[in-house]
Amino acid sequence: MGKITYLPFAQVGKFPKLFLDYVNGKEFLTSFISAWALPENFAAQVELKKVTFTQQKRQILHQVLVRQYQQSGCTPPETVLQLLQPHSFTLTTGHQLNIFTGPLYFHYKIITTINAAKKLSQLYPQYRFIPVYWMASEDHDVDEINHFRLFGKKYTWQTDQKGAVGRFNPQSLAAVAQQAPEMHHALVQAYTHSNTLAEATRKIVDHFYRDEGIVILDGDDVELKRLFLPFVRKEITQQLSWKAVKSTTERLTALGYHCQVTPRQVNLFYLDHQFRQRIDIYHPEKKQYKVLNTNLFFTEEELLQWAEEYPEKISPNVVLRPLYQEVVLPNVCYIGGPAEIGYWLQFKEMFAAFETPMPLLLPRNSALLLEVRHQRKMQKLNLSVSDLFAPALKVRQKIVFQQENQYVTIGQEMESIIQQWDRVIAKVAEIDPTLRQAAIAQKVFMQKKLLHFAGKIRKAQERRHETTLRQWANLQEELFPAGGLQERSENFLTFLLNYPHLLQELKAVFDPFDFRFVVVEL
């Protein structure tokens, strides 16, 4: 691993304001969280979790995990057994089942979770903190998971399967793998020899992170849903999540933040084979419900009875999924990206309404990877890491200045002319106050003309260094595809195939409690 540079998230210029305020510990956000995700706050969070997570729940969770691993043909890691111990607690991250693991930040999430569990286990030897990857297997938006980008090219899985993506048959993904110039054997094996996408994803994560004790949990499970039934009943009869999240959302909006999640009156889906549709209130006064895009209707009593008989067919939506996770896990912390941290901040009142501890919220590590070829381009252009995140005009000026030791501007001249105009305006006002506005208008007109001419001068000078500036533009596009962060676009195989120890080296670099952006020179 080469040089490591740490930058404030704000300097990167690609993160939402709510996330920036959160990582900077803005005091006015304390009413939206249980506590800040600092190492010293975890002992109190453990005490809160002890009250609600019983030994019976531990037994059920252990049985579910053993069964899920065995059905996937995987051996449960030792940490699954450790979950039976009352001093064991989890740190959880979750993600969609993107094919071939999707963008880089999938791995950043898992590595942050693993590192946080290790660090906290050292700080609190009386407890055991276990990393968990929660598979969002019930999501049904296939367009969000059916593609990945490798070496700058997008590859898409064409499938007509519907419903929960975790239940999809993944074997046709082997053909997608053949389209790529290079591919890792573990991914091809997982897709070729698995019955579902959830099973294949478990095998992939287990392959890369098994030695770190990561526990992989699929929430699409009848026994876990039974544990969640008391909360489902409250959701149906009292609409607690809608009322609570609506209130919190209004508070965040009043502070000027954009909120991502819009709660519904009932935040549940009807889940069946190749089918996931929202449950909605059809007639509030008569307490009647319907499943959208179907002929299924229920009275409140019928819906409650149906949930009791078929808990596996109840699926929490984006609002209730965090609550579901906290109910079935001895969890004390959720690790998420900028968008996730933002929407978890909408849930404080919901957790209180359901009398369940809200976990601490830890931002995942975020990084930019610079390959050797990127570093060479930067050296050739004599640019620093900070220049990668600087305003484009400033960097272009720097490049041109380095080429000919000057960058022609007329800033000082413009300032001198404006000062002269101010004196003219003052004299005009003395002679005839009615002409003052006309003089000001002439000044504004002159400013616009000067700015336009300055632009022509800049473009003329840049044309003399068009090749060099194009090299800079190409580097920017490689590192920030479509203007976004590399981690949200490029697949980890783009780097792993050339740097086989990449994941191990990132584990050594990432500090889960250092809330800064990391630039890694490979």
ROVEXDO-216780 format. One record per residue (C-alpha): residue in one letter; x, y, z. Coordinates in steps of 0.001 Angstrom, whole numbers, plus 500000, padded with zeros to 6 digits. Each point is the difference from the previous one (the first is absolute). Example, Ala and Ser with C-alpha at 12.3 -4.5 7.8 and 13.67 -1.06 7.14 Angstrom:
# ROVEXDO-216780
A512300495500507800
S501370503440499340
***
This chain:
# ROVEXDO-216780
M500000500000500000
G501312503409499048
K499322503438501420
I496767500632501919
T498379503438500052
Y497109500995502277
L497613502775499027
P496968501543501720
F496820498751498352
A499024503599499258
Q503147500468497883
V498979497112497745
G496916501970498955
K497787496993499270
F498139499314503253
P496560501264501110
K499737502709502635
L498190497771502507
F502837497476499909
L502639502721500345
D498219501459503017
Y499742496523501518
V503703499115499671
N500850503445501376
G497861499292503080
K497612502939499680
E498285500412503343
F496514500564498572
L499991496450498584
T500224498350503430
S496204499804500256
F499979497713496939
I502397497348501378
S500423497862503107
A503626501179500382
W502997500796497819
A501815496926498643
L503161500557502026
P501826497112501699
E499234501324503494
N496226499846499349
F499750496298499226
A499854498767503611
A496779501926500642
Q498534498720496715
V500762496421501053
E498103500543503251
L496966501212498045
K500093496950497722
K500292497552502894
V496506500981501143
T498209499111496766
F502023497161498471
T499201496807501898
Q501803496676500098
Q497041498454498180
K500611502375497106
R503660498977499994
Q499007496346499730
I497679500688497065
L502568502171498242
H502656497317500408
Q497708497296498622
V499049502155497015
L503614500777499163
V501111496379500249
R497143498941497717
Q500663502780497462
Y503704499175499806
Q499380496288499653
Q497373500501497285
S502534502085498090
G502673497326500331
C502121502224502244
T501391499259503445
P498874502505502644
P502933502019501342
E500874499744503682
T498384503381500595
V496556498475499373
L500470497829503087
Q501282503000501958
L496687501768499431
L498489497663502585
Q502078501665502697
P498253502852501881
H503111502184499764
S500049499865496175
F498573502874497978
T499968500837496321
L501056502837497733
T497985499810496800
T500228501279496467
G497511499232497270
H499999500158496244
Q498087498941496921
L500985496823498177
N501781501791497160
I501400497543497500
F503762499425500295
T499715502115503219
G499201503187498066
P501925503205500779
L503108500252502164
Y498212501348503055
F498366496582500536
H503419498867501233
Y500709503261501814
K496883499372502098
I501034496500500958
I503615500950500736
T498887502909502198
T497696497653501920
I502733497397500484
N502525502587501170
A497528501642502380
A499167496622501572
K503700499255500523
K500734503374501530
L497015499938502349
S500758496435501109
Q503461501238501018
L498636503067501784
Y497321497983501810
P501504496552500766
Q496931499130502098
Y497924499953496796
R500285498372496613
F499048502146496984
I499129498004496886
P499798501431496453
V496794499212498077
Y499147500436496338
W496229500197499567
M498981498953496480
A497208502211498681
S498606496973498211
E496355501125500006
D500583503097497889
H498129499698496711
D501502502754497858
V502057497897497596
D501253503058498107
E501986501029503076
I501955496744500221
N500211498577496456
H503216501716498865
F503609500652500927
R502834502045498528
L503371498382499335
F502994501831498482
G497672502891499148
K497475497853498079
K496479499192501167
Y498743496405499961
T496296499244500454
W498125496836500954
Q496932499607497807
T497399498045501967
D496203499961500055
Q499820498621503540
K497816502003502384
G499403500377503716
A502607499909502763
V503417500040498318
G501473497661502597
R497776497236498624
F501197500422496391
N501800497106498343
P503529501365499360
Q501412497339497687
S499630502090496840
L502488502433501555
A502761497628498895
A499330501222496450
V500363503623501172
A503348499092501564
Q501203498658496641
Q499457503438498434
A502535501607502344
P503675500019498968
E500970498543503391
M498030498465502863
H500624498584503465
H499365496253500337
A498149500342503326
L497229502053498435
V499555497688497020
Q499868496944502285
A497464501631502292
Y497598500900497194
T500441496689498182
H499379497817503067
S497273501887501881
N496221499798499847
T499349503598500998
L501753503347499795
A499962500196503812
E501785496648500226
A502603501093497454
T500582503316501755
R500546498191503302
K502647497837498357
I501755503028498498
V500121501990503235
D501001496872501927
H502841499378497540
F501548503450500378
Y499317500652503691
R499568496672501755
D503286500314501872
E498740503265501511
G497015498300501645
I497360501813497979
V496494498654500628
I497680500082496975
L496274500192500718
D497059499780497606
G496925501756501410
D497719498074497635
D499388497329502622
V496784498714501587
E501444499626503511
L501367503533500029
K496670501287498718
R498250498271502919
L502197501976502384
F498843503154498241
L496255499194500181
P499237502151503091
F501341503015498112
V498052499056496866
R496797499949502055
K500702503496501343
E500814501226496518
I496689498715498642
T497788501179502846
Q501700503254501016
Q502163501124497031
L502744500947502465
S502810500291497464
W498082502386497740
K499164502382502826
A503498499947501501
V502051500267496812
K497695502683498633
S500643502078503122
T503776499553499844
T500072500723496275
E498179503280500530
R502591501012502603
L502914499197497695
T498349501795497092
A499495503070502183
L503781500024500557
G500495500197496245
Y500936496373499302
H498770497832497156
C498448496779501339
Q500196496839497907
V497270497842501527
T496284500765499822
P498079497836502484
R496691498412499085
Q497083499253502272
V500906496307499858
N503681499282499354
L499650496344499090
F500047497946496812
Y498209496784499068
L502759497577498973
D499456496882497940
H501682498058497197
Q501215502531497360
F497720502545501649
R500439502908502448
Q497267502623500193
R499186502713502495
I497212499579502570
D497876503127500177
I496962501244501926
Y496985499654497721
H497277501356502292
P501267501676503216
E496640500197501780
K499139496368499322
K503632498946500643
Q500336498269496668
Y503291499342498208
K501037499076496497
V503129498709498255
L500789502358497149
N499772498684496415
T498093496923501179
N496475498915500912
L501032499297503594
F497943501794502691
F500022499562503790
T498135501260502993
E502276500926502884
E499138496768501780
E500640497940496859
L503346501716499387
L501136499345503570
Q498948496364499737
W501742499638496629
A503234501444501433
E499841497488502878
E499525497083497621
Y502481501130497328
P502646502222501623
E502415499175497182
K497709501921497622
I500387503247501936
S502855502174498755
P501057503277501677
N500620502920497672
V502872502525500212
V498452501602503099
L499433496849502049
R503038498026498842
P502312501770502510
L497564499166502806
Y499777496370498827
Q503793499755500053
E500214501381503536
V497294497646501253
V501683496791498783
L503643500913500738
P501872500927503212
N501114503046498081
V501554503170501416
C501190501784496853
Y499112500353496330
I502742500799497475
G498812501819496891
G500909502411497252
P499076503680499718
A496495499361498664
E499278497296502567
I501108502134502927
G497619502648498709
Y496957497766499905
W500773498283503334
L499828503467501572
Q496291499954499102
F499317497036502323
K500728501152503560
E496322500545500905
M498995496731498302
F502369497965502175
A498629501766503062
A496407499270498939
F500803496285499713
E501993500053503270
T503162498725498294
P503498501497500427
M501195501896496957
P503564498924499119
L502967502305499779
L500649501147496409
L503570499622498752
P500952501390496560
R501829497473497852
N503473500799498756
S500102501755496656
A502968499994497629
L501515500776496622
L502446497430498601
L502855501300497858
E501631497348497853
V503630500363498924
R498885501290496583
H497944502721501685
Q502958500994502153
R502233500254496931
K497505502264498240
M499852502231503076
Q503794500173500145
K500176500884496312
L497495502815500563
N501737500975503270
L496725499756501920
S499420499103503654
V497254497923501590
S498285503217501113
D499887501157496375
L497725497032499207
F497281501636502089
A500718503654499186
P497710502130497774
A500593499198496321
L500872503594499074
K502648500176502706
V501653496783498796
R499947501107496349
Q501672503262501025
K502653498054501875
I500683497742497014
V500339502913497567
F502169501977502421
Q502362497017500319
Q500262499806496215
E500976503623499356
N500494501561503448
Q497009502282499595
Y496251499880499745
V498699503209498531
T497149501543501958
I498613503509500012
G498750499865503571
Q502111502918501210
E499170502035496924
M496288499304500487
E500213501115503598
S501720503218498969
I497327500722497379
I497202499333502479
Q501589502387502500
Q500182502637497276
W496326499465499235
D499129500385503690
R501693503418499944
V498123500917496817
I496706498985501626
A500752502161503041
K500734503041497802
V496892499429497873
A497864499840503151
E501383503364501098
I499230501609496655
D496587498394499402
P498642497325502417
T497523498843497365
L502894498697497863
R501418497794502773
Q498025496856499052
A500980500377496356
A503663500187501009
I499641496877502150
A498398498187497059
Q502977500939497817
K502345498658502674
V498143496642500082
F500035499853496193
M503764500608499997
Q500542497284502616
K498158497452497849
K502021500963496940
L503269499703501909
L499046496589501407
H499065498796496534
F503331501190498601
A501883498424502931
G498392496700499085
K501237500338496438
I503530500665501235
R499842496924502278
K498693497725497225
A502630501243497556
Q502772499242502454
E498548496586500871
R499805499071496294
R503794500195499903
H500072497219502618
E496994498029498834
T501793496632500073
T501151500428503587
L496594501212501153
R498331497060498249
Q502288497652501938
W498761501636503189
A496351499669498909
N500510496309499177
L501565499384503409
Q497042501680501676
E497540497828498073
E501893496834500950
L500066500887503692
F496550501620500182
P497788498239497418
A497210502320498835
G501128502430502694
G499255497587502847
L502169498127502455
Q501986497009498769
E498683497888502899
R496418500398498786
S500757498773496508
E503008497762499485
N500066496329501022
F502690498732502374
L501264497534497376
T501320502948497975
F502649500310502709
L500137496544501601
L501134498304496793
N503085502253499906
Y500425500329503764
P499126496562501456
H500557501143503601
L497712503023499641
L497373498977502573
Q502597499102502616
E501806503298499451
L496761501993500286
K499329498293503340
A503351501357501180
V499277503511498698
F496372500549501036
D499400501369503499
P496260499728500721
F500075502879502482
D501966502411497818
F497299501986498225
R502072501140497039
F500234499106496320
V502963497781499100
V502077500201496811
V502011496805499524
E502947499866497609
L500262496330499068
***
